[in-house]
């Protein structure tokens, strides 16, 4: 628990209310997001560079084949088209609280959980994405677009 500059108590955000948006794919349904590790690598000729781990999305399998279709298209294409992926964390009242924007997202792995005749758990669909970079911010929608004083940025 922390206190803001105005003295109000600020509780940490919960991790259970969020929205996943993928350009060109309607609907979401993701129940888990595993954020990529972003690591600053040593200096090269072009300065510092950042290495990113995979962004992993999971949801219950439904008749929607959009994640599989994206992965299948990427594996078949000579030069697959990347997409933007946005993860939006919601506050306790359902308003946007934090946003992460991942650029250059490309499917690199697709996975389904095992089928088990003795269980009744849902089949889980996982999509692993490589990313070219990301930005993160906690700008509330009511702030002006030019006010970035409260934002956290990760680029490259």
C-alpha positions as CSV (number, residue, x, y, z in Angstrom):
1,X,0.0,0.0,0.0
2,X,1.3,3.4,-0.9
3,X,0.1,7.0,-0.6
4,X,-0.2,9.3,-3.5
5,X,1.0,12.9,-3.4
6,X,-2.4,14.0,-2.3
7,X,-2.3,11.6,0.7
8,X,-4.8,9.1,-0.6
9,X,-4.1,5.5,-0.1
10,X,-3.3,3.6,-3.3
11,X,-3.8,-0.1,-3.4
12,X,-2.1,-2.3,-6.0
13,X,-4.1,-3.3,-9.0
14,X,-5.5,-6.9,-9.0
15,X,-4.4,-9.2,-11.8
16,X,-7.8,-10.7,-12.7
17,X,-9.5,-7.9,-14.6
18,X,-8.0,-7.3,-18.1
19,X,-8.8,-7.2,-21.8
20,X,-6.7,-8.5,-24.7
21,X,-7.0,-6.8,-28.0
22,X,-5.3,-8.1,-31.2
23,X,-5.5,-6.1,-34.4
24,X,-7.6,-8.0,-37.0
25,X,-9.0,-10.5,-34.5
26,X,-12.4,-9.9,-33.0
27,X,-13.2,-11.2,-29.6
28,X,-10.8,-12.1,-26.9
29,X,-11.5,-14.4,-24.0
30,X,-8.0,-14.7,-22.8
31,X,-7.9,-15.7,-19.1
32,X,-4.1,-15.5,-18.7
33,X,-1.4,-13.3,-20.0
34,X,2.3,-14.0,-19.4
35,X,4.2,-10.8,-20.0
36,X,7.6,-11.0,-21.8
37,X,10.8,-10.3,-20.0
38,X,12.6,-7.3,-21.5
39,X,16.3,-7.2,-20.9
40,X,18.8,-4.5,-21.9
41,X,21.6,-6.2,-23.7
42,X,25.2,-5.0,-24.0
43,X,26.2,-2.1,-26.2
44,X,26.8,-2.9,-29.8
45,X,27.7,-0.7,-32.8
46,X,24.2,0.7,-32.8
47,X,24.0,1.4,-29.1
48,X,22.0,-0.5,-26.5
49,X,19.5,-3.0,-27.6
50,X,16.6,-4.7,-25.8
51,X,15.9,-8.4,-26.0
52,X,12.3,-9.5,-25.5
53,X,11.0,-12.9,-24.3
54,X,7.7,-14.2,-25.7
55,X,4.2,-12.8,-24.9
56,X,2.0,-15.8,-24.0
57,X,-1.8,-15.7,-24.2
58,X,-4.1,-18.4,-22.9
59,X,-7.9,-19.0,-23.2
60,X,-10.4,-21.7,-23.2
61,X,-10.8,-23.4,-26.6
62,X,-14.0,-22.5,-28.4
63,X,-15.2,-22.9,-32.0
64,X,-13.4,-19.6,-32.8
65,X,-10.3,-20.5,-34.8
66,X,-8.8,-17.0,-35.0
67,X,-5.7,-17.7,-32.9
68,X,-5.0,-20.9,-34.8
69,X,-5.7,-19.2,-38.1
70,X,-3.2,-16.4,-37.3
71,X,-0.5,-19.0,-36.3
72,X,-1.2,-21.1,-39.4
73,X,-1.0,-18.1,-41.7
74,X,2.3,-17.1,-40.0
75,X,3.8,-20.5,-40.5
76,X,2.8,-20.7,-44.1
77,X,3.7,-17.1,-45.2
78,X,7.0,-16.3,-46.7
79,X,6.9,-13.0,-44.9
80,X,4.2,-13.1,-42.2
81,X,2.4,-10.0,-41.2
82,X,2.8,-8.8,-37.7
83,X,0.1,-7.3,-35.6
84,X,-0.3,-5.0,-32.6
85,X,-1.5,-6.5,-29.4
86,X,-2.8,-4.5,-26.5
87,X,-3.3,-5.7,-22.9
88,X,-5.5,-3.4,-20.8
89,X,-5.6,-3.8,-17.1
90,X,-8.9,-2.7,-15.5
91,X,-9.3,-1.1,-12.1
92,X,-11.8,-2.3,-9.5
93,X,-14.6,-0.3,-11.2
94,X,-13.9,-1.7,-14.7
95,X,-12.2,1.4,-16.1
96,X,-8.9,1.2,-18.0
97,X,-6.0,1.5,-15.5
98,X,-2.9,0.4,-17.4
99,X,-2.1,-0.4,-21.0
100,X,0.7,-2.3,-22.7
101,X,1.1,-2.0,-26.4
102,X,3.1,-4.7,-28.1
103,X,4.3,-4.0,-31.7
104,X,5.5,-6.5,-34.2
105,X,3.7,-9.5,-32.6
106,X,4.1,-12.7,-34.6
107,X,3.0,-16.2,-33.6
108,X,5.9,-18.5,-32.9
109,X,4.1,-21.4,-31.1
110,X,0.5,-22.7,-30.7
111,X,-0.4,-25.3,-28.1
112,X,-3.5,-27.1,-26.8
113,X,-3.7,-28.7,-23.4
114,X,-4.0,-32.5,-23.2
115,X,-7.3,-34.3,-23.5
116,X,-8.2,-36.5,-20.5
117,X,-11.1,-38.8,-20.5
118,X,-11.2,-38.9,-16.7
119,X,-11.4,-35.2,-16.2
120,X,-13.8,-32.3,-17.1
121,X,-11.3,-29.4,-17.3
122,X,-11.6,-27.1,-20.3
123,X,-9.2,-27.4,-23.2
124,X,-6.7,-24.6,-23.0
125,X,-5.5,-22.9,-26.1
126,X,-2.1,-21.1,-25.9
127,X,-0.6,-18.7,-28.3
128,X,3.1,-17.6,-27.9
129,X,4.1,-14.4,-29.7
130,X,7.5,-12.9,-30.4
131,X,7.4,-9.1,-30.2
132,X,9.5,-6.3,-31.6
133,X,8.9,-3.9,-28.7
134,X,6.4,-2.5,-26.3
135,X,5.2,0.6,-24.5
136,X,3.4,0.7,-21.1
137,X,1.5,3.5,-19.6
138,X,-0.9,4.2,-16.8
139,X,-2.7,7.2,-18.4
140,X,-6.3,7.2,-17.5
141,X,-8.7,7.8,-20.4
142,X,-9.7,11.2,-18.9
143,X,-6.2,12.6,-19.3
144,X,-5.2,14.6,-22.3
145,X,-3.2,12.7,-25.0
146,X,-0.2,15.0,-24.5
147,X,0.1,14.4,-20.8
148,X,2.7,11.6,-20.4
149,X,4.0,12.6,-17.0
150,X,2.6,9.4,-15.5
151,X,3.7,7.0,-18.2
152,X,6.3,4.2,-18.2
153,X,7.8,3.5,-21.5
154,X,9.7,0.5,-22.8
155,X,10.9,0.8,-26.4
156,X,12.9,-0.8,-29.1
